[in-house]
């Protein structure tokens, strides 16, 4: 099994375990961010599974996308009750992972599809779903466990795709800036570079001190706008981290 697919299976299993810890009355409680309820988040996971599975099947068969399909899925999920959004999401989520796992090596090797500006092979397609799934699972889990972190090895795999997310979600502050970052578990070094109109994340090789050092999973959450606190930082690192929180407010 591919690494992203194995991590996605683990995340789907973990999501079910998290939901099993919830009482039905918690489905309408705030998730993270607080603009969404837990049911809203689960609805997003479920509708995303349906839409991506159709995209996946179209790519395998060569079928054309049906105009209005995505909107029809969103409308269907928006009409569900909170309880249905939660329970139905688990069903379609597991079904989508099973469909990915059922593909042959030949199908995986020939798979190709487009998503916005991205051209995706099988591994990148699964990795795209992995990022969404792992972060939204955390959005639910952190409501019942404030110490929750992103699971490994998913967090390590997501480090390879945060560059696109950073460019998409980063908000320039209007002034050029460069912040040096080192992650642990795994160790990676990055520069977060701002100019007047854009934000970019650059891989670097560095042996000296950095502005901010933090766990890899925390850095992924930072890029996705989901890092409120990190323990053990000195005052200087906290200043840099607060700057990065403003650059990556979430989306």
C-alpha positions as CSV (number, residue, x, y, z in Angstrom):
1,X,0.0,0.0,0.0
2,X,1.2,3.5,-0.8
3,X,2.3,5.7,2.2
4,X,-0.4,8.3,1.6
5,X,-3.1,5.7,1.3
6,X,-1.9,3.8,4.4
7,X,-2.0,7.1,6.3
8,X,-5.4,7.9,5.0
9,X,-6.8,4.6,6.1
10,X,-5.3,5.2,9.6
11,X,-6.9,8.7,9.6
12,X,-10.3,7.3,8.7
13,X,-10.1,4.7,11.4
14,X,-9.0,7.4,13.9
15,X,-11.9,9.7,12.9
16,X,-14.4,6.9,13.6
17,X,-12.7,6.4,17.0
18,X,-13.0,10.1,17.7
19,X,-16.7,10.3,16.8
20,X,-17.4,7.2,18.9
21,X,-16.3,9.3,21.9
22,X,-19.0,12.0,21.2
23,X,-22.5,12.1,22.6
24,X,-25.2,13.0,20.0
25,X,-25.8,16.4,21.8
26,X,-22.1,17.3,21.0
27,X,-22.7,17.2,17.3
28,X,-23.9,20.8,17.3
29,X,-21.1,22.0,19.5
30,X,-18.4,24.3,18.0
31,X,-15.5,22.6,16.2
32,X,-12.3,24.3,15.2
33,X,-12.6,27.0,13.9
34,X,-15.7,27.9,16.0
35,X,-17.6,29.2,12.9
36,X,-18.3,25.5,12.2
37,X,-20.0,22.9,14.4
38,X,-18.8,19.3,14.6
39,X,-21.6,18.3,12.3
40,X,-20.6,21.0,9.8
41,X,-17.1,19.6,9.8
42,X,-18.3,16.1,9.4
43,X,-20.6,17.2,6.5
44,X,-17.6,18.7,4.8
45,X,-15.6,15.5,5.2
46,X,-18.6,13.5,3.9
47,X,-19.4,15.7,0.9
48,X,-15.8,15.8,0.1
49,X,-15.6,12.1,0.0
50,X,-18.5,11.8,-2.4
51,X,-17.2,14.5,-4.7
52,X,-13.6,13.1,-4.8
53,X,-14.8,9.6,-5.3
54,X,-16.8,10.7,-8.3
55,X,-13.7,12.6,-9.6
56,X,-11.6,9.4,-9.0
57,X,-14.1,7.2,-10.8
58,X,-14.3,9.6,-13.7
59,X,-10.5,9.6,-14.1
60,X,-10.4,5.8,-14.1
61,X,-13.2,5.4,-16.6
62,X,-12.6,8.5,-18.8
63,X,-16.1,9.8,-18.0
64,X,-16.8,13.5,-18.2
65,X,-17.8,15.4,-15.1
66,X,-21.5,16.1,-14.7
67,X,-22.2,19.8,-14.6
68,X,-23.6,20.9,-11.2
69,X,-22.7,17.6,-9.5
70,X,-20.7,19.2,-6.8
71,X,-23.4,21.7,-5.9
72,X,-26.0,18.9,-5.8
73,X,-23.8,17.0,-3.3
74,X,-23.4,20.1,-1.1
75,X,-27.1,20.8,-1.2
76,X,-27.9,17.2,-0.2
77,X,-25.5,17.3,2.8
78,X,-26.6,20.7,3.9
79,X,-30.2,19.3,4.1
80,X,-29.2,16.5,6.4
81,X,-29.7,16.7,10.2
82,X,-26.6,17.1,12.4
83,X,-26.9,13.4,13.3
84,X,-27.1,12.3,9.7
85,X,-24.2,14.5,8.7
86,X,-22.0,12.8,11.3
87,X,-23.1,9.2,10.8
88,X,-23.4,9.4,7.0
89,X,-19.9,11.0,6.8
90,X,-18.3,8.0,8.4
91,X,-20.0,5.7,5.9
92,X,-19.0,7.5,2.8
93,X,-15.5,8.2,4.2
94,X,-14.8,4.6,4.7
95,X,-16.3,3.8,1.3
96,X,-14.0,6.2,-0.4
97,X,-10.9,4.8,1.2
98,X,-12.0,1.3,0.3
99,X,-12.5,2.3,-3.3
100,X,-8.9,3.7,-3.4
101,X,-7.6,0.6,-1.8
102,X,-9.4,-1.6,-4.4
103,X,-7.5,-0.2,-7.4
104,X,-5.0,-2.3,-9.2
105,X,-1.3,-1.4,-9.6
106,X,-2.0,-0.7,-13.3
107,X,-4.9,1.7,-12.5
108,X,-2.7,3.5,-10.0
109,X,0.2,3.8,-12.4
110,X,-2.0,5.3,-15.2
111,X,-4.2,7.5,-13.0
112,X,-4.2,11.2,-13.8
113,X,-6.6,14.0,-13.1
114,X,-6.7,17.8,-12.7
115,X,-7.8,19.7,-9.7
116,X,-7.7,23.4,-10.3
117,X,-4.1,24.3,-11.3
118,X,-2.8,20.9,-10.1
119,X,-2.1,17.8,-12.2
120,X,-2.5,14.8,-9.9
121,X,-1.2,11.3,-10.2
122,X,-2.6,8.6,-7.8
123,X,-0.2,9.4,-4.9
124,X,-0.8,13.2,-5.1
125,X,-4.5,12.7,-5.4
126,X,-4.6,10.6,-2.2
127,X,-2.2,13.0,-0.5
128,X,-4.6,15.9,-1.3
129,X,-7.4,14.0,0.5
130,X,-5.1,13.1,3.3
131,X,-4.4,16.7,4.1
132,X,-8.0,17.6,4.2
133,X,-8.9,14.6,6.2
134,X,-6.2,14.8,8.9
135,X,-6.8,18.5,9.6
136,X,-10.6,18.2,9.8
137,X,-10.3,15.1,12.0
138,X,-8.1,17.3,14.3
139,X,-10.8,20.0,14.1
140,X,-13.2,17.6,15.7
141,X,-10.8,15.9,18.1
142,X,-9.5,19.0,19.6
143,X,-13.0,19.9,20.9
144,X,-12.8,16.9,23.3
145,X,-9.0,16.7,23.7
146,X,-7.3,20.1,23.7
147,X,-3.9,18.4,23.6
148,X,-4.7,16.5,20.4
149,X,-2.0,16.6,17.7
150,X,-1.8,15.4,14.1
151,X,-1.1,11.7,13.8
152,X,2.1,10.4,12.4
153,X,3.1,9.4,9.8
154,X,0.5,11.7,8.2
155,X,2.1,14.9,9.6
156,X,5.4,13.9,8.1
157,X,3.8,13.3,4.7
158,X,1.9,16.6,4.8
159,X,5.2,18.5,5.1
160,X,5.7,17.6,1.4
161,X,2.6,19.5,0.4
162,X,2.5,22.5,2.7
163,X,4.4,24.7,0.1
164,X,1.2,24.9,-2.0
165,X,-1.0,25.5,1.0
166,X,1.3,28.2,2.2
167,X,1.3,30.0,-1.1
168,X,-2.5,29.7,-1.2
169,X,-3.4,30.6,2.3
170,X,-0.5,33.0,3.3
171,X,-1.4,36.6,3.7
172,X,1.3,39.2,2.9
173,X,1.7,41.8,5.6
174,X,2.8,44.5,3.2
175,X,6.5,44.4,4.1
176,X,9.3,42.0,3.1
177,X,10.2,39.5,5.8
178,X,12.0,36.1,6.2
179,X,11.4,33.8,9.1
180,X,13.6,30.7,9.6
181,X,11.9,27.6,10.8
182,X,13.1,24.1,11.8
183,X,10.8,21.2,12.4
184,X,11.4,18.1,14.6
185,X,10.1,14.6,13.9
186,X,11.1,14.8,11.1
187,X,13.8,17.5,11.0
188,X,13.3,19.9,8.1
189,X,14.4,23.5,7.6
190,X,12.3,26.1,5.9
191,X,12.3,29.8,5.2
192,X,8.9,31.6,5.2
193,X,9.4,34.5,2.8
194,X,7.1,37.4,2.4
195,X,7.2,40.2,-0.2
196,X,4.7,42.9,-0.8
197,X,2.2,40.6,-2.6
198,X,3.0,36.9,-1.9
199,X,4.1,34.3,0.6
200,X,6.3,31.4,-0.2
201,X,7.8,28.5,1.7
202,X,11.3,27.4,0.7
203,X,13.2,24.3,1.7
204,X,16.7,25.1,2.9
205,X,19.7,23.3,4.4
206,X,20.8,24.9,7.6
207,X,22.9,23.9,10.6
208,X,22.8,27.0,12.7
209,X,20.1,28.5,14.9
210,X,16.6,29.4,13.6
211,X,13.9,31.8,14.6
212,X,11.3,29.1,15.5
213,X,11.8,25.4,16.1
214,X,8.7,23.3,16.7
215,X,7.3,19.7,16.0
216,X,6.5,19.0,12.4
217,X,2.8,18.4,13.1
218,X,2.6,21.8,14.8
219,X,4.2,23.4,11.8
220,X,1.6,21.8,9.5
221,X,-1.1,23.1,11.7
222,X,0.5,26.5,11.7
223,X,0.3,26.6,7.9
224,X,-3.3,25.6,8.0
225,X,-4.1,28.3,10.6
226,X,-4.6,25.8,13.4
227,X,-1.8,26.5,15.9
228,X,-2.8,28.5,19.0
229,X,0.0,27.6,21.3
230,X,3.4,25.8,21.4
231,X,5.1,25.1,24.7
232,X,8.7,25.6,25.5
233,X,9.5,28.6,23.2
234,X,11.5,31.5,24.4
235,X,10.2,35.1,24.1
236,X,12.0,35.7,20.8
237,X,10.6,32.6,19.2
238,X,7.1,33.5,20.4
239,X,7.4,36.9,18.6
240,X,8.3,35.2,15.4
241,X,5.5,32.6,15.9
242,X,2.9,35.3,16.4
243,X,4.0,36.9,13.2
244,X,3.5,33.6,11.4
245,X,0.1,33.2,12.9
246,X,-0.9,36.5,11.3
247,X,0.6,35.3,8.0
248,X,-1.4,32.0,8.1
249,X,-4.8,32.8,9.6
250,X,-6.5,29.7,8.2
251,X,-9.1,29.2,5.5
